[in-house]
Amino acid sequence: MHDYPKQPALPEADAWNALLAASRGDEGVPVVPDAPEEVQRLFRLYGPLLAPRADRPWVVAHLAQSLDGRIALPSGESQWISGEEDLRHTHRLRALVDAVVVGARTVERDDPRLTVRRVTGPDPLRVVIVGTAAPQADRLVFTDGLPTVLVCAQRPEDPGGAEVELIDPGPDGVIAPGAVLGALAARGVRRVLVEGGGVTVSRFLSAGCVDRLHLTVAPLLMGHGRPALSDPLSDRLAGCPRPDVRVERLGDDWLFDCALRSE
């Protein structure tokens, strides 16, 4: 990491451009002392995401949940639990990674674009992990002309114009997160955002394949619905992860930036 103690404080736009440049190269993230708080906040939140790993792509996972730990109502309604600042944060994460990973159920239910629109930056490769059934071919990730990869155990009848990556499932019938990351590394992917849904994020966490978890908590009580995390991480409290956590305000929401020791 480079230190430029005599460099003038960067305005927010220049700081974001510096982070984008660092995400595409190997120069590291510049450190600028005495910068305005918003600039320091950008480097606090996004600088750690650019750390390299030699064994697999570096992974950040992101979820937005209610105060009582729900990411959707039983009907599947989830737009929007968190506010505008968290949506912008999500697009910043997308801009800094090479690929964004979601489960097929998220694509079918929410029909996300998974592109960068609320900030400047490049669109990531969209990666959809297919379990029992592929999403319908009319979903946005298949119809907007941008690259999408379906990760499947068997080739679907209609991949919707997406490229298909076949990976053998494990004994439980589920494609292992480590196998997904291995296939992405073979494509030159260095950084990955696991964006949803809760089952997909849980599986990556349970497999020890998440370096950083960004958990946004909205001031909302739902009472019932889909839990943020569903896979057990340990049978004993002593074995459950206790990440180093930093909390940042995102409008009316709170972002818990959790550093996980996944090495």
C-alpha positions as CSV (number, residue, x, y, z in Angstrom):
1,M,0.0,0.0,0.0
2,H,1.3,3.4,-0.9
3,D,1.3,6.4,1.4
4,Y,1.2,10.0,0.1
5,P,1.4,12.2,3.1
6,K,1.8,15.4,1.1
7,Q,-1.0,14.8,-1.3
8,P,-4.0,17.2,-1.0
9,A,-7.2,15.9,0.4
10,L,-9.3,14.2,-2.3
11,P,-12.9,15.3,-3.0
12,E,-15.4,12.4,-3.0
13,A,-15.5,12.0,-6.8
14,D,-11.7,11.8,-7.1
15,A,-11.6,9.4,-4.2
16,W,-14.1,7.1,-5.9
17,N,-12.2,7.3,-9.1
18,A,-9.0,6.3,-7.2
19,L,-10.7,3.3,-5.8
20,L,-12.0,2.3,-9.2
21,A,-8.5,2.6,-10.6
22,A,-7.1,0.5,-7.8
23,S,-9.7,-2.2,-8.4
24,R,-8.4,-2.6,-12.0
25,G,-4.7,-2.6,-11.3
26,D,-2.2,-3.6,-8.7
27,E,-1.1,-0.2,-7.4
28,G,-2.9,-0.5,-4.1
29,V,-5.2,2.0,-2.5
30,P,-3.7,5.5,-1.8
31,V,-3.9,6.7,1.8
32,V,-4.8,10.4,2.1
33,P,-4.5,11.9,5.6
34,D,-6.6,14.9,6.7
35,A,-9.2,14.1,4.0
36,P,-12.9,15.1,4.5
37,E,-14.9,12.5,6.4
38,E,-16.8,11.4,3.4
39,V,-13.6,10.6,1.6
40,Q,-12.2,8.7,4.6
41,R,-15.4,6.8,4.8
42,L,-15.1,5.7,1.1
43,F,-11.6,4.3,1.8
44,R,-12.7,2.7,5.1
45,L,-15.6,0.9,3.4
46,Y,-14.1,0.0,0.0
47,G,-10.3,-0.1,0.4
48,P,-10.3,-3.5,2.3
49,L,-12.3,-5.0,-0.6
50,L,-9.3,-4.6,-2.9
51,A,-7.0,-6.9,-0.9
52,P,-5.7,-9.8,-3.1
53,R,-5.9,-13.5,-2.3
54,A,-3.6,-16.0,-3.9
55,D,-5.8,-19.1,-3.4
56,R,-9.1,-17.9,-4.7
57,P,-11.0,-14.8,-5.6
58,W,-11.6,-12.3,-2.8
59,V,-15.2,-12.3,-1.7
60,V,-17.5,-9.8,-0.2
61,A,-21.2,-10.7,0.6
62,H,-23.9,-8.2,1.1
63,L,-27.4,-8.4,2.5
64,A,-30.0,-5.9,3.6
65,Q,-32.3,-7.0,6.5
66,S,-34.9,-5.7,8.9
67,L,-34.1,-5.2,12.6
68,D,-35.5,-8.6,13.3
69,G,-33.3,-10.3,10.7
70,R,-35.6,-10.7,7.7
71,I,-34.7,-10.1,4.1
72,A,-38.2,-10.6,2.6
73,L,-41.8,-11.2,3.5
74,P,-43.2,-14.7,3.1
75,S,-44.6,-13.5,-0.2
76,G,-41.1,-12.7,-1.4
77,E,-41.6,-8.9,-1.3
78,S,-38.2,-7.3,-0.5
79,Q,-38.1,-4.0,-2.5
80,W,-37.1,-2.1,-0.7
81,I,-36.1,-3.0,2.9
82,S,-33.1,-0.6,2.9
83,G,-33.0,2.9,1.6
84,E,-31.4,4.8,-1.2
85,E,-27.9,5.0,0.3
86,D,-27.7,1.3,0.7
87,L,-28.8,0.9,-3.0
88,R,-26.0,3.2,-4.0
89,H,-23.6,1.2,-1.8
90,T,-24.7,-2.0,-3.6
91,H,-23.9,-0.4,-6.9
92,R,-20.5,0.7,-5.6
93,L,-19.7,-2.9,-4.6
94,R,-20.7,-4.1,-8.1
95,A,-18.4,-1.6,-9.7
96,L,-15.4,-2.7,-7.7
97,V,-15.7,-6.4,-8.3
98,D,-15.2,-8.5,-11.4
99,A,-18.3,-10.7,-10.9
100,V,-21.5,-10.6,-8.9
101,V,-23.0,-14.0,-7.8
102,V,-26.7,-14.6,-7.1
103,G,-28.9,-17.7,-6.8
104,A,-31.4,-18.6,-9.5
105,R,-34.3,-18.0,-7.1
106,T,-33.3,-14.4,-6.6
107,V,-33.2,-13.9,-10.4
108,E,-36.6,-15.5,-10.8
109,R,-38.2,-13.6,-7.9
110,D,-36.6,-10.2,-8.1
111,D,-35.6,-10.0,-11.7
112,P,-32.5,-7.8,-10.9
113,R,-30.2,-6.3,-13.6
114,L,-27.1,-6.6,-11.4
115,T,-25.5,-3.7,-13.3
116,V,-23.9,-0.5,-12.2
117,R,-26.3,2.5,-12.6
118,R,-26.3,4.6,-9.5
119,V,-22.5,5.3,-9.6
120,T,-19.8,5.5,-12.2
121,G,-17.9,2.2,-12.9
122,P,-17.9,-0.9,-15.0
123,D,-20.6,-3.6,-14.9
124,P,-19.5,-6.9,-13.4
125,L,-19.9,-10.4,-14.9
126,R,-23.3,-11.7,-13.7
127,V,-23.1,-15.3,-12.3
128,V,-26.3,-17.2,-11.5
129,I,-26.0,-20.4,-9.5
130,V,-28.8,-22.8,-10.6
131,G,-30.2,-25.4,-8.1
132,T,-33.2,-27.3,-9.2
133,A,-34.4,-25.1,-12.0
134,A,-33.0,-22.2,-14.1
135,P,-34.7,-18.9,-14.2
136,Q,-37.1,-18.1,-17.0
137,A,-35.3,-16.9,-20.2
138,D,-37.2,-13.5,-20.1
139,R,-35.3,-12.3,-16.9
140,L,-33.3,-9.1,-17.3
141,V,-29.9,-10.8,-16.9
142,F,-30.6,-12.7,-20.1
143,T,-32.2,-10.1,-22.2
144,D,-30.0,-6.9,-21.9
145,G,-27.1,-8.1,-24.0
146,L,-24.5,-8.0,-21.2
147,P,-22.6,-11.2,-20.2
148,T,-24.2,-13.7,-17.8
149,V,-23.0,-17.1,-16.8
150,L,-25.3,-19.9,-15.5
151,V,-23.5,-22.2,-13.1
152,C,-25.3,-25.5,-13.3
153,A,-24.9,-29.2,-12.6
154,Q,-26.8,-30.0,-15.8
155,R,-27.4,-27.9,-19.0
156,P,-30.8,-26.3,-18.9
157,E,-33.1,-26.6,-21.9
158,D,-33.2,-22.8,-22.4
159,P,-30.2,-21.0,-20.9
160,G,-31.7,-17.7,-22.1
161,G,-28.6,-16.6,-24.1
162,A,-26.3,-17.0,-21.1
163,E,-23.1,-19.0,-21.1
164,V,-23.3,-22.2,-19.2
165,E,-20.6,-23.4,-16.8
166,L,-21.2,-27.0,-15.8
167,I,-19.9,-28.0,-12.3
168,D,-20.5,-31.3,-10.6
169,P,-22.5,-31.0,-7.4
170,G,-21.4,-32.3,-4.1
171,P,-22.9,-35.4,-2.3
172,D,-25.7,-33.2,-1.1
173,G,-26.7,-32.2,-4.6
174,V,-25.5,-28.6,-4.1
175,I,-22.7,-27.0,-6.1
176,A,-20.0,-26.1,-3.6
177,P,-19.1,-22.4,-3.3
178,G,-15.4,-23.3,-3.6
179,A,-16.0,-24.9,-6.9
180,V,-17.8,-21.8,-8.1
181,L,-14.9,-19.6,-7.1
182,G,-12.5,-22.0,-8.8
183,A,-14.4,-21.7,-12.0
184,L,-14.4,-17.9,-11.8
185,A,-10.7,-17.8,-11.0
186,A,-10.1,-19.8,-14.2
187,R,-11.9,-16.9,-16.0
188,G,-9.5,-14.4,-14.5
189,V,-12.0,-13.2,-11.8
190,R,-10.2,-11.7,-8.8
191,R,-13.0,-10.2,-6.8
192,V,-16.5,-11.4,-6.3
193,L,-19.7,-9.9,-4.7
194,V,-22.2,-12.5,-3.4
195,E,-25.4,-10.4,-3.5
196,G,-28.1,-12.9,-2.7
197,G,-30.3,-14.3,-1.7
198,G,-29.9,-15.3,1.8
199,V,-29.5,-19.0,1.0
200,T,-26.6,-18.3,-1.4
201,V,-24.9,-16.0,1.0
202,S,-25.4,-18.5,3.9
203,R,-23.8,-21.3,1.8
204,F,-20.7,-19.2,1.0
205,L,-20.4,-18.2,4.7
206,S,-20.8,-21.8,5.9
207,A,-18.1,-22.9,3.4
208,G,-15.6,-20.3,4.7
209,C,-15.7,-18.5,1.3
210,V,-16.5,-15.0,2.5
211,D,-13.8,-12.5,3.4
212,R,-16.1,-9.6,4.3
213,L,-19.8,-9.4,5.0
214,H,-21.6,-6.1,4.6
215,L,-24.9,-6.5,6.5
216,T,-27.2,-3.5,6.2
217,V,-29.8,-3.2,8.9
218,A,-32.9,-1.1,8.3
219,P,-35.1,0.4,11.0
220,L,-38.0,-1.9,10.1
221,L,-39.8,-4.7,11.9
222,M,-41.4,-7.4,9.8
223,G,-42.3,-10.1,12.4
224,H,-42.2,-12.9,9.8
225,G,-40.5,-13.7,6.5
226,R,-37.3,-15.1,5.1
227,P,-34.3,-15.0,7.5
228,A,-31.1,-13.3,6.4
229,L,-29.0,-16.4,7.1
230,S,-30.1,-20.0,7.2
231,D,-27.1,-22.4,7.1
232,P,-25.6,-23.3,10.5
233,L,-22.1,-21.9,10.9
234,S,-21.4,-24.0,14.0
235,D,-23.1,-26.4,16.5
236,R,-21.6,-24.5,19.4
237,L,-21.5,-20.8,20.2
238,A,-17.7,-21.1,20.7
239,G,-17.4,-22.1,17.1
240,C,-19.6,-19.4,15.6
241,P,-17.8,-16.5,13.9
242,R,-17.2,-13.3,15.8
243,P,-16.0,-11.0,13.1
244,D,-14.3,-7.7,13.7
245,V,-17.1,-5.2,13.0
246,R,-17.2,-1.5,12.1
247,V,-20.5,0.3,11.8
248,E,-21.3,3.0,9.3
249,R,-24.4,5.0,8.8
250,L,-26.1,4.8,5.4
251,G,-28.9,7.3,5.4
252,D,-31.5,5.8,7.8
253,D,-29.8,2.4,7.8
254,W,-26.8,1.0,9.5
255,L,-24.1,-1.0,7.7
256,F,-22.2,-3.6,9.7
257,D,-18.9,-4.1,8.0
258,C,-17.8,-7.5,9.2
259,A,-14.2,-8.7,8.6
260,L,-14.2,-12.5,8.6
261,R,-11.1,-14.6,9.1
262,S,-11.7,-17.0,6.3
263,E,-8.1,-17.9,5.5
